[in-house]
């Protein structure tokens, strides 16, 4: 997603502050996917 974000920014579709670090986006999406995965696992354990 960080690569797509950078590409969109280069095409003028998306604007960040100059001090924005695209690794923040990568870390945020990793955290988000981890939370979704943990929730999915928790919900599957509840069914058993």
CHARMM-style PDB file with segment names, atoms N, HN, CA, C and O in Angstrom:
ATOM      1  N   UNK     1       0.820  -1.192   0.000  1.00  0.00      PROA
ATOM      2  CA  UNK     1       0.000   0.000   0.000  1.00  0.00      PROA
ATOM      3  C   UNK     1       0.862   1.254   0.000  1.00  0.00      PROA
ATOM      4  O   UNK     1       0.500   2.260  -0.610  1.00  0.00      PROA
ATOM      5  N   UNK     2       1.990   1.198   0.674  1.00  0.00      PROA
ATOM      6  HN  UNK     2       2.284   0.380   1.170  1.00  0.00      PROA
ATOM      7  CA  UNK     2       2.870   2.369   0.696  1.00  0.00      PROA
ATOM      8  C   UNK     2       3.364   2.709  -0.707  1.00  0.00      PROA
ATOM      9  O   UNK     2       3.526   3.882  -1.041  1.00  0.00      PROA
ATOM     10  N   UNK     3       3.604   1.691  -1.527  1.00  0.00      PROA
ATOM     11  HN  UNK     3       3.472   0.737  -1.256  1.00  0.00      PROA
ATOM     12  CA  UNK     3       4.050   1.913  -2.908  1.00  0.00      PROA
ATOM     13  C   UNK     3       2.926   2.552  -3.723  1.00  0.00      PROA
ATOM     14  O   UNK     3       3.163   3.484  -4.492  1.00  0.00      PROA
ATOM     15  N   UNK     4       1.705   2.048  -3.551  1.00  0.00      PROA
ATOM     16  HN  UNK     4       1.513   1.292  -2.926  1.00  0.00      PROA
ATOM     17  CA  UNK     4       0.558   2.617  -4.265  1.00  0.00      PROA
ATOM     18  C   UNK     4       0.297   4.052  -3.810  1.00  0.00      PROA
ATOM     19  O   UNK     4      -0.080   4.907  -4.612  1.00  0.00      PROA
ATOM     20  N   UNK     5       0.498   4.305  -2.528  1.00  0.00      PROA
ATOM     21  HN  UNK     5       0.805   3.610  -1.876  1.00  0.00      PROA
ATOM     22  CA  UNK     5       0.319   5.652  -2.001  1.00  0.00      PROA
ATOM     23  C   UNK     5       1.326   6.612  -2.630  1.00  0.00      PROA
ATOM     24  O   UNK     5       0.976   7.727  -3.017  1.00  0.00      PROA
ATOM     25  N   UNK     6       2.563   6.175  -2.726  1.00  0.00      PROA
ATOM     26  HN  UNK     6       2.847   5.270  -2.411  1.00  0.00      PROA
ATOM     27  CA  UNK     6       3.613   7.010  -3.322  1.00  0.00      PROA
ATOM     28  C   UNK     6       3.313   7.256  -4.800  1.00  0.00      PROA
ATOM     29  O   UNK     6       3.501   8.370  -5.289  1.00  0.00      PROA
ATOM     30  N   UNK     7       2.844   6.223  -5.522  1.00  0.00      PROA
ATOM     31  HN  UNK     7       2.691   5.318  -5.125  1.00  0.00      PROA
ATOM     32  CA  UNK     7       2.511   6.373  -6.936  1.00  0.00      PROA
ATOM     33  C   UNK     7       1.349   7.360  -7.112  1.00  0.00      PROA
ATOM     34  O   UNK     7       1.385   8.208  -8.003  1.00  0.00      PROA
ATOM     35  N   UNK     8       0.331   7.250  -6.271  1.00  0.00      PROA
ATOM     36  HN  UNK     8       0.302   6.561  -5.546  1.00  0.00      PROA
ATOM     37  CA  UNK     8      -0.804   8.173  -6.340  1.00  0.00      PROA
ATOM     38  C   UNK     8      -0.361   9.597  -6.048  1.00  0.00      PROA
ATOM     39  O   UNK     8      -0.853  10.546  -6.658  1.00  0.00      PROA
ATOM     40  N   UNK     9       0.556   9.740  -5.128  1.00  0.00      PROA
ATOM     41  HN  UNK     9       0.956   8.968  -4.633  1.00  0.00      PROA
ATOM     42  CA  UNK     9       1.083  11.061  -4.799  1.00  0.00      PROA
ATOM     43  C   UNK     9       1.853  11.636  -5.985  1.00  0.00      PROA
ATOM     44  O   UNK     9       1.742  12.827  -6.276  1.00  0.00      PROA
ATOM     45  N   UNK    10       2.627  10.809  -6.666  1.00  0.00      PROA
ATOM     46  HN  UNK    10       2.718   9.841  -6.430  1.00  0.00      PROA
ATOM     47  CA  UNK    10       3.384  11.261  -7.835  1.00  0.00      PROA
ATOM     48  C   UNK    10       2.472  11.660  -8.996  1.00  0.00      PROA
ATOM     49  O   UNK    10       2.818  12.543  -9.781  1.00  0.00      PROA
ATOM     50  N   UNK    11       1.310  11.012  -9.109  1.00  0.00      PROA
ATOM     51  HN  UNK    11       1.029  10.295  -8.472  1.00  0.00      PROA
ATOM     52  CA  UNK    11       0.356  11.346 -10.167  1.00  0.00      PROA
ATOM     53  C   UNK    11      -0.503  12.551  -9.805  1.00  0.00      PROA
ATOM     54  O   UNK    11      -1.280  13.031 -10.630  1.00  0.00      PROA
ATOM     55  N   UNK    12      -0.367  13.041  -8.579  1.00  0.00      PROA
ATOM     56  HN  UNK    12       0.264  12.651  -7.908  1.00  0.00      PROA
ATOM     57  CA  UNK    12      -1.126  14.202  -8.148  1.00  0.00      PROA
ATOM     58  C   UNK    12      -2.500  13.876  -7.592  1.00  0.00      PROA
ATOM     59  O   UNK    12      -3.322  14.774  -7.408  1.00  0.00      PROA
ATOM     60  N   UNK    13      -2.760  12.600  -7.322  1.00  0.00      PROA
ATOM     61  HN  UNK    13      -2.092  11.871  -7.471  1.00  0.00      PROA
ATOM     62  CA  UNK    13      -4.057  12.189  -6.804  1.00  0.00      PROA
ATOM     63  C   UNK    13      -4.144  12.279  -5.284  1.00  0.00      PROA
ATOM     64  O   UNK    13      -5.233  12.240  -4.712  1.00  0.00      PROA
ATOM     65  N   UNK    14      -2.994  12.399  -4.641  1.00  0.00      PROA
ATOM     66  HN  UNK    14      -2.109  12.431  -5.106  1.00  0.00      PROA
ATOM     67  CA  UNK    14      -2.925  12.321  -3.184  1.00  0.00      PROA
ATOM     68  C   UNK    14      -1.813  13.241  -2.717  1.00  0.00      PROA
ATOM     69  O   UNK    14      -0.754  13.288  -3.342  1.00  0.00      PROA
ATOM     70  N   UNK    15      -2.026  13.970  -1.638  1.00  0.00      PROA
ATOM     71  HN  UNK    15      -2.887  13.932  -1.130  1.00  0.00      PROA
ATOM     72  CA  UNK    15      -1.020  14.911  -1.143  1.00  0.00      PROA
ATOM     73  C   UNK    15      -0.793  14.672   0.346  1.00  0.00      PROA
ATOM     74  O   UNK    15      -1.742  14.559   1.121  1.00  0.00      PROA
ATOM     75  N   UNK    16       0.461  14.596   0.727  1.00  0.00      PROA
ATOM     76  HN  UNK    16       1.233  14.687   0.097  1.00  0.00      PROA
ATOM     77  CA  UNK    16       0.857  14.479   2.133  1.00  0.00      PROA
ATOM     78  C   UNK    16       1.640  15.716   2.532  1.00  0.00      PROA
ATOM     79  O   UNK    16       2.056  16.511   1.690  1.00  0.00      PROA
ATOM     80  N   UNK    17       1.828  15.855   3.821  1.00  0.00      PROA
ATOM     81  HN  UNK    17       1.490  15.209   4.505  1.00  0.00      PROA
ATOM     82  CA  UNK    17       2.738  16.881   4.320  1.00  0.00      PROA
ATOM     83  C   UNK    17       4.159  16.491   3.920  1.00  0.00      PROA
ATOM     84  O   UNK    17       4.445  15.308   3.735  1.00  0.00      PROA
ATOM     85  N   UNK    18       5.030  17.448   3.789  1.00  0.00      PROA
ATOM     86  HN  UNK    18       4.798  18.409   3.939  1.00  0.00      PROA
ATOM     87  CA  UNK    18       6.413  17.185   3.362  1.00  0.00      PROA
ATOM     88  C   UNK    18       7.137  16.222   4.295  1.00  0.00      PROA
ATOM     89  O   UNK    18       7.981  15.446   3.847  1.00  0.00      PROA
ATOM     90  N   UNK    19       6.818  16.262   5.589  1.00  0.00      PROA
ATOM     91  HN  UNK    19       6.132  16.892   5.953  1.00  0.00      PROA
ATOM     92  CA  UNK    19       7.537  15.426   6.554  1.00  0.00      PROA
ATOM     93  C   UNK    19       6.934  14.026   6.704  1.00  0.00      PROA
ATOM     94  O   UNK    19       7.381  13.252   7.550  1.00  0.00      PROA
ATOM     95  N   UNK    20       5.923  13.694   5.891  1.00  0.00      PROA
ATOM     96  HN  UNK    20       5.560  14.323   5.203  1.00  0.00      PROA
ATOM     97  CA  UNK    20       5.295  12.375   5.978  1.00  0.00      PROA
ATOM     98  C   UNK    20       6.269  11.291   5.567  1.00  0.00      PROA
ATOM     99  O   UNK    20       6.980  11.422   4.571  1.00  0.00      PROA
ATOM    100  N   UNK    21       6.295  10.212   6.347  1.00  0.00      PROA
ATOM    101  HN  UNK    21       5.717  10.106   7.156  1.00  0.00      PROA
ATOM    102  CA  UNK    21       7.135   9.057   6.062  1.00  0.00      PROA
ATOM    103  C   UNK    21       6.219   7.919   5.595  1.00  0.00      PROA
ATOM    104  O   UNK    21       5.302   7.536   6.321  1.00  0.00      PROA
ATOM    105  N   UNK    22       6.449   7.386   4.420  1.00  0.00      PROA
ATOM    106  HN  UNK    22       7.194   7.698   3.830  1.00  0.00      PROA
ATOM    107  CA  UNK    22       5.585   6.345   3.870  1.00  0.00      PROA
ATOM    108  C   UNK    22       5.700   5.038   4.633  1.00  0.00      PROA
ATOM    109  O   UNK    22       4.847   4.164   4.477  1.00  0.00      PROA
ATOM    110  N   UNK    23       6.720   4.880   5.446  1.00  0.00      PROA
ATOM    111  HN  UNK    23       7.413   5.590   5.573  1.00  0.00      PROA
ATOM    112  CA  UNK    23       6.810   3.688   6.293  1.00  0.00      PROA
ATOM    113  C   UNK    23       5.725   3.723   7.371  1.00  0.00      PROA
ATOM    114  O   UNK    23       5.336   2.673   7.882  1.00  0.00      PROA
ATOM    115  N   UNK    24       5.234   4.907   7.722  1.00  0.00      PROA
ATOM    116  HN  UNK    24       5.550   5.760   7.306  1.00  0.00      PROA
ATOM    117  CA  UNK    24       4.108   5.002   8.660  1.00  0.00      PROA
ATOM    118  C   UNK    24       2.885   4.306   8.079  1.00  0.00      PROA
ATOM    119  O   UNK    24       2.147   3.634   8.800  1.00  0.00      PROA
ATOM    120  N   UNK    25       2.673   4.464   6.796  1.00  0.00      PROA
ATOM    121  HN  UNK    25       3.272   5.009   6.211  1.00  0.00      PROA
ATOM    122  CA  UNK    25       1.555   3.807   6.127  1.00  0.00      PROA
ATOM    123  C   UNK    25       1.738   2.298   6.168  1.00  0.00      PROA
ATOM    124  O   UNK    25       0.798   1.563   6.470  1.00  0.00      PROA
ATOM    125  N   UNK    26       2.943   1.837   5.867  1.00  0.00      PROA
ATOM    126  HN  UNK    26       3.707   2.435   5.622  1.00  0.00      PROA
ATOM    127  CA  UNK    26       3.234   0.400   5.886  1.00  0.00      PROA
ATOM    128  C   UNK    26       2.994  -0.170   7.279  1.00  0.00      PROA
ATOM    129  O   UNK    26       2.351  -1.210   7.418  1.00  0.00      PROA
ATOM    130  N   UNK    27       3.500   0.494   8.307  1.00  0.00      PROA
ATOM    131  HN  UNK    27       4.022   1.339   8.195  1.00  0.00      PROA
ATOM    132  CA  UNK    27       3.327   0.023   9.683  1.00  0.00      PROA
ATOM    133  C   UNK    27       1.849   0.041  10.075  1.00  0.00      PROA
ATOM    134  O   UNK    27       1.374  -0.884  10.734  1.00  0.00      PROA
ATOM    135  N   UNK    28       1.130   1.070   9.680  1.00  0.00      PROA
ATOM    136  HN  UNK    28       1.516   1.822   9.145  1.00  0.00      PROA
ATOM    137  CA  UNK    28      -0.295   1.155   9.994  1.00  0.00      PROA
ATOM    138  C   UNK    28      -1.099   0.039   9.357  1.00  0.00      PROA
ATOM    139  O   UNK    28      -1.969  -0.545  10.003  1.00  0.00      PROA
ATOM    140  N   UNK    29      -0.821  -0.265   8.097  1.00  0.00      PROA
ATOM    141  HN  UNK    29      -0.114   0.210   7.572  1.00  0.00      PROA
ATOM    142  CA  UNK    29      -1.535  -1.346   7.439  1.00  0.00      PROA
ATOM    143  C   UNK    29      -1.162  -2.705   8.021  1.00  0.00      PROA
ATOM    144  O   UNK    29      -2.016  -3.586   8.115  1.00  0.00      PROA
ATOM    145  N   UNK    30       0.087  -2.891   8.408  1.00  0.00      PROA
ATOM    146  HN  UNK    30       0.781  -2.176   8.331  1.00  0.00      PROA
ATOM    147  CA  UNK    30       0.479  -4.151   9.057  1.00  0.00      PROA
ATOM    148  C   UNK    30      -0.264  -4.325  10.375  1.00  0.00      PROA
ATOM    149  O   UNK    30      -0.742  -5.417  10.681  1.00  0.00      PROA
ATOM    150  N   UNK    31      -0.361  -3.260  11.150  1.00  0.00      PROA
ATOM    151  HN  UNK    31       0.028  -2.373  10.902  1.00  0.00      PROA
ATOM    152  CA  UNK    31      -1.097  -3.310  12.408  1.00  0.00      PROA
ATOM    153  C   UNK    31      -2.574  -3.599  12.153  1.00  0.00      PROA
ATOM    154  O   UNK    31      -3.171  -4.423  12.846  1.00  0.00      PROA
ATOM    155  N   UNK    32      -3.162  -2.937  11.178  1.00  0.00      PROA
ATOM    156  HN  UNK    32      -2.677  -2.267  10.615  1.00  0.00      PROA
ATOM    157  CA  UNK    32      -4.567  -3.140  10.845  1.00  0.00      PROA
ATOM    158  C   UNK    32      -4.827  -4.585  10.426  1.00  0.00      PROA
ATOM    159  O   UNK    32      -5.772  -5.207  10.911  1.00  0.00      PROA
ATOM    160  N   UNK    33      -4.003  -5.122   9.537  1.00  0.00      PROA
ATOM    161  HN  UNK    33      -3.234  -4.616   9.144  1.00  0.00      PROA
ATOM    162  CA  UNK    33      -4.189  -6.502   9.082  1.00  0.00      PROA
ATOM    163  C   UNK    33      -3.996  -7.475  10.242  1.00  0.00      PROA
ATOM    164  O   UNK    33      -4.719  -8.467  10.339  1.00  0.00      PROA
ATOM    165  N   UNK    34      -3.036  -7.205  11.118  1.00  0.00      PROA
ATOM    166  HN  UNK    34      -2.449  -6.400  11.039  1.00  0.00      PROA
ATOM    167  CA  UNK    34      -2.829  -8.051  12.297  1.00  0.00      PROA
ATOM    168  C   UNK    34      -4.040  -8.059  13.212  1.00  0.00      PROA
ATOM    169  O   UNK    34      -4.421  -9.108  13.732  1.00  0.00      PROA
ATOM    170  N   UNK    35      -4.645  -6.900  13.412  1.00  0.00      PROA
ATOM    171  HN  UNK    35      -4.335  -6.048  12.989  1.00  0.00      PROA
ATOM    172  CA  UNK    35      -5.847  -6.836  14.251  1.00  0.00      PROA
ATOM    173  C   UNK    35      -7.013  -7.587  13.613  1.00  0.00      PROA
ATOM    174  O   UNK    35      -7.753  -8.288  14.304  1.00  0.00      PROA
ATOM    175  N   UNK    36      -7.177  -7.444  12.315  1.00  0.00      PROA
ATOM    176  HN  UNK    36      -6.576  -6.874  11.754  1.00  0.00      PROA
ATOM    177  CA  UNK    36      -8.243  -8.166  11.613  1.00  0.00      PROA
ATOM    178  C   UNK    36      -8.014  -9.671  11.710  1.00  0.00      PROA
ATOM    179  O   UNK    36      -8.956 -10.430  11.935  1.00  0.00      PROA
ATOM    180  N   UNK    37      -6.768 -10.103  11.540  1.00  0.00      PROA
ATOM    181  HN  UNK    37      -6.003  -9.486  11.357  1.00  0.00      PROA
ATOM    182  CA  UNK    37      -6.431 -11.531  11.635  1.00  0.00      PROA
ATOM    183  C   UNK    37      -6.705 -12.060  13.046  1.00  0.00      PROA
ATOM    184  O   UNK    37      -7.247 -13.154  13.205  1.00  0.00      PROA
ATOM    185  N   UNK    38      -6.333 -11.288  14.063  1.00  0.00      PROA
ATOM    186  HN  UNK    38      -5.893 -10.399  13.934  1.00  0.00      PROA
ATOM    187  CA  UNK    38      -6.574 -11.703  15.448  1.00  0.00      PROA
ATOM    188  C   UNK    38      -8.073 -11.782  15.735  1.00  0.00      PROA
ATOM    189  O   UNK    38      -8.525 -12.724  16.386  1.00  0.00      PROA
ATOM    190  N   UNK    39      -8.836 -10.822  15.266  1.00  0.00      PROA
ATOM    191  HN  UNK    39      -8.469 -10.056  14.738  1.00  0.00      PROA
ATOM    192  CA  UNK    39     -10.281 -10.836  15.456  1.00  0.00      PROA
ATOM    193  C   UNK    39     -10.909 -12.034  14.750  1.00  0.00      PROA
ATOM    194  O   UNK    39     -11.799 -12.688  15.294  1.00  0.00      PROA
ATOM    195  N   UNK    40     -10.444 -12.313  13.546  1.00  0.00      PROA
ATOM    196  HN  UNK    40      -9.721 -11.781  13.105  1.00  0.00      PROA
ATOM    197  CA  UNK    40     -10.954 -13.460  12.789  1.00  0.00      PROA
ATOM    198  C   UNK    40     -10.669 -14.759  13.547  1.00  0.00      PROA
ATOM    199  O   UNK    40     -11.550 -15.611  13.663  1.00  0.00      PROA
ATOM    200  N   UNK    41      -9.463 -14.915  14.058  1.00  0.00      PROA
ATOM    201  HN  UNK    41      -8.747 -14.222  13.965  1.00  0.00      PROA
ATOM    202  CA  UNK    41      -9.121 -16.096  14.837  1.00  0.00      PROA
ATOM    203  C   UNK    41      -9.956 -16.212  16.102  1.00  0.00      PROA
ATOM    204  O   UNK    41     -10.392 -17.304  16.465  1.00  0.00      PROA
ATOM    205  N   UNK    42     -10.181 -15.082  16.774  1.00  0.00      PROA
ATOM    206  HN  UNK    42      -9.827 -14.195  16.479  1.00  0.00      PROA
ATOM    207  CA  UNK    42     -10.987 -15.073  17.985  1.00  0.00      PROA
ATOM    208  C   UNK    42     -12.422 -15.487  17.681  1.00  0.00      PROA
ATOM    209  O   UNK    42     -13.022 -16.260  18.428  1.00  0.00      PROA
ATOM    210  N   UNK    43     -12.970 -14.971  16.581  1.00  0.00      PROA
ATOM    211  HN  UNK    43     -12.482 -14.343  15.974  1.00  0.00      PROA
ATOM    212  CA  UNK    43     -14.347 -15.328  16.220  1.00  0.00      PROA
ATOM    213  C   UNK    43     -14.464 -16.799  15.842  1.00  0.00      PROA
ATOM    214  O   UNK    43     -15.478 -17.429  16.142  1.00  0.00      PROA
ATOM    215  N   UNK    44     -13.450 -17.358  15.189  1.00  0.00      PROA
ATOM    216  HN  UNK    44     -12.626 -16.846  14.945  1.00  0.00      PROA
ATOM    217  CA  UNK    44     -13.481 -18.773  14.821  1.00  0.00      PROA
ATOM    218  C   UNK    44     -13.381 -19.660  16.046  1.00  0.00      PROA
ATOM    219  O   UNK    44     -13.983 -20.733  16.072  1.00  0.00      PROA
ATOM    220  N   UNK    45     -12.628 -19.239  17.077  1.00  0.00      PROA
ATOM    221  HN  UNK    45     -12.139 -18.367  17.056  1.00  0.00      PROA
ATOM    222  CA  UNK    45     -12.520 -20.019  18.311  1.00  0.00      PROA
ATOM    223  C   UNK    45     -13.840 -20.024  19.060  1.00  0.00      PROA
ATOM    224  O   UNK    45     -14.154 -21.004  19.735  1.00  0.00      PROA
ATOM    225  N   UNK    46     -14.612 -18.972  18.963  1.00  0.00      PROA
ATOM    226  HN  UNK    46     -14.357 -18.176  18.414  1.00  0.00      PROA
ATOM    227  CA  UNK    46     -15.894 -18.889  19.653  1.00  0.00      PROA
ATOM    228  C   UNK    46     -16.900 -19.904  19.089  1.00  0.00      PROA
ATOM    229  O   UNK    46     -17.766 -20.383  19.820  1.00  0.00      PROA
ATOM    230  N   UNK    47     -16.792 -20.228  17.816  1.00  0.00      PROA
ATOM    231  HN  UNK    47     -16.088 -19.839  17.221  1.00  0.00      PROA
ATOM    232  CA  UNK    47     -17.725 -21.175  17.182  1.00  0.00      PROA
ATOM    233  C   UNK    47     -17.475 -22.606  17.596  1.00  0.00      PROA
ATOM    234  O   UNK    47     -18.404 -23.414  17.629  1.00  0.00      PROA
ATOM    235  N   UNK    48     -16.250 -22.931  17.909  1.00  0.00      PROA
ATOM    236  HN  UNK    48     -15.495 -22.276  17.882  1.00  0.00      PROA
ATOM    237  CA  UNK    48     -15.900 -24.339  18.204  1.00  0.00      PROA
ATOM    238  C   UNK    48     -16.375 -24.797  19.533  1.00  0.00      PROA
ATOM    239  OT1 UNK    48     -16.152 -25.948  19.906  1.00  0.00      PROA
TER     240      UNK     48
END
